[in-house]
Amino acid sequence: MSQRDSGYERKERDLYETPEWVTECLLPHLPKFLNIWEPACGSGKMSRVLGWAGHPVVATDVDRGWDFRTCKVPEQFFNAIITNPPYELATEFIVRSLVLTEPLGGKVAMLLRTDFDHAKTRANLFANCISFSKKIVLTKRIKWFEDSKGQPSFNHAWFVWDHKHQGAPTLAYAP
């Protein structure tokens, strides 16, 4: 299957800033009083929305000297990791997030292409993962650049893992 050419060069380190409305779609699915680590914060758009919603947020990024794959855990307490990971590193981000949040009984939410859970090689993160709790499908496509020409090419969803989850994962739609 070929992918459509957007007419734009790929951003270095997959720096695609998450529009506010995308993070707002996740908020109704989060409990109150989460202490969040946002490890791929870029300029901080997602972190600001989470903070406005009342969640304390530790915002780090590789450009701020924090490579999530290898860095030490921040000193500030967190019980959730929420981010839009670089696509090429998404699996590594999910795995590390699940390992770090498991002892806390915490949560993980990742913004990914809607079909990210389709790969057989990722069954350990979805079909065979008891912590995978919800998929929130965005019914509107994300426009990553204000000056982009044409329509966005991909559908996205929030994928949520909860170490306290029991039962089958649920499906939701937003906005």
C-alpha positions as a printed Julia matrix, in Angstrom:
175×3 Matrix{Float64}:
   0.0     0.0    0.0
   1.39    3.39  -0.89
   1.04    6.48   1.23
   0.02    9.8   -0.16
   2.68   12.48  -0.46
   1.7    15.45   1.7
   3.91   17.82  -0.24
   5.92   18.57   2.92
   9.23   17.19   4.06
   9.14   14.94   7.11
   9.89   16.85  10.32
  13.12   16.03  12.12
  12.48   13.58  15.0
   8.79   13.47  14.01
   8.09   16.83  15.65
   4.4    17.15  14.86
   2.77   19.37  17.48
  -0.53   18.02  18.76
  -3.38   20.51  18.27
  -5.24   21.42  21.49
  -8.53   19.84  20.4
  -6.83   16.43  20.11
  -5.7    16.47  23.75
  -9.1    17.82  24.81
 -10.67   14.67  23.32
  -8.7    12.57  25.81
  -9.65   14.57  28.92
 -13.13   13.04  29.52
 -11.48    9.6   29.61
  -8.96   10.5   32.32
  -9.63   10.36  36.05
  -9.05   13.46  38.16
  -5.77   13.96  39.96
  -3.38   12.28  37.58
   0.23   13.36  37.86
   1.43   13.17  34.28
   4.8    12.82  32.62
   4.72   14.04  29.01
   8.05   12.76  27.63
   7.85   14.08  24.04
   6.44   17.5   24.77
   7.93   19.51  21.91
   6.85   23.11  22.54
   4.39   21.98  25.23
   0.99   22.18  23.53
  -0.27   18.89  25.0
   1.23   19.62  28.41
  -0.55   22.97  28.59
  -3.96   21.43  27.86
  -3.4    18.72  30.48
  -2.3    21.37  32.97
  -5.32   23.58  32.24
  -7.46   20.53  33.07
  -5.89   20.44  36.53
  -3.31   17.71  36.11
   0.25   18.42  37.32
   2.53   17.76  34.33
   6.25   17.1   34.03
   7.14   18.02  30.44
  10.37   16.69  28.94
  11.69   16.27  25.42
  14.79   15.05  23.63
  15.44   18.68  22.63
  15.5    19.54  26.35
  18.08   16.83  27.07
  15.61   14.05  27.97
  15.7    11.07  25.61
  12.75    9.09  26.97
  14.22    5.78  25.88
  17.28    6.13  28.1
  16.8     8.99  30.57
  16.37    8.72  34.31
  12.86    9.07  35.65
  12.01   12.63  36.74
  12.13   13.29  40.49
   8.56   14.58  40.45
   5.91   11.96  41.18
   3.87   10.76  38.21
   1.27    8.02  37.84
   0.55    8.47  34.14
   2.53    8.89  30.93
   0.7    10.65  28.11
   2.27   11.67  24.81
   2.26   11.77  21.04
   5.41    9.69  20.52
   7.65    9.9   17.47
   6.04    7.37  15.14
   9.24    5.41  14.5
   9.75    5.04  18.28
   6.14    4.47  19.32
   6.55    0.82  20.29
   9.59    1.64  22.44
   7.68    4.49  24.1
   4.71    2.24  24.88
   6.84   -0.55  26.31
   8.9     1.75  28.51
   5.78    3.61  29.67
   4.08    0.37  30.67
   7.15   -0.78  32.6
   7.45    2.55  34.45
   3.76    2.87  35.34
   3.1    -0.76  36.34
   4.48   -0.5   39.91
   2.28    2.58  40.41
  -0.87    0.97  39.04
  -0.78    3.88  36.61
  -2.01    4.8   33.17
  -0.51    5.3   29.73
  -2.12    7.15  26.81
  -0.51    7.4   23.38
  -1.72    9.25  20.3
  -1.14    6.95  17.32
  -2.47    6.17  13.88
  -5.79    4.37  14.2
  -4.46    1.13  12.75
  -1.42    0.94  15.05
  -3.03   -1.95  16.95
  -3.53   -4.01  13.76
  -0.01   -5.42  13.52
   0.39   -9.03  14.62
   3.82   -8.14  16.02
   2.16   -5.72  18.47
  -0.35   -8.2   19.91
   1.61   -8.12  23.18
   0.63   -4.45  23.55
  -3.02   -4.84  22.6
  -4.83   -8.19  22.19
  -2.58  -10.0   24.7
  -2.14   -7.1   27.14
  -4.51   -7.06  30.12
  -3.68   -3.39  30.75
  -4.93   -2.23  27.34
  -8.21   -0.62  28.34
  -9.51    1.74  25.66
  -9.21    3.05  22.14
 -10.6     6.52  21.52
 -11.02    7.0   17.77
 -10.84   10.58  16.55
 -13.64   11.1   14.03
 -11.92   14.2   12.7
  -8.51   14.01  11.03
  -5.62   15.95  12.53
  -4.3    18.84  10.5
  -0.66   19.01  11.59
   0.2    22.23   9.75
  -2.01   25.3    9.45
  -0.64   26.06   5.99
  -1.04   22.51   4.66
  -2.62   22.1    1.28
  -5.28   19.43   0.9
  -6.83   17.13   3.44
  -5.0    15.17   6.16
  -4.08   11.64   5.11
  -4.34    9.6    8.3
  -6.84    8.74  11.0
  -5.66    8.79  14.61
  -6.77    7.47  17.98
  -5.81    7.65  21.61
  -4.73    4.25  22.94
  -5.05    3.91  26.71
  -3.54    1.35  29.08
  -4.57    1.15  32.75
  -2.76   -1.25  35.07
  -5.9    -1.46  37.25
  -8.14   -2.3   34.29
 -10.16   -5.5   34.29
 -12.06   -6.96  31.4
 -12.09   -6.29  27.71
 -10.96   -2.96  26.29
 -13.64   -0.47  25.28
 -14.06    1.65  22.19
 -15.02    5.33  22.2
 -15.31    8.07  19.61
 -14.4    11.76  19.77
 -14.99   14.59  19.11
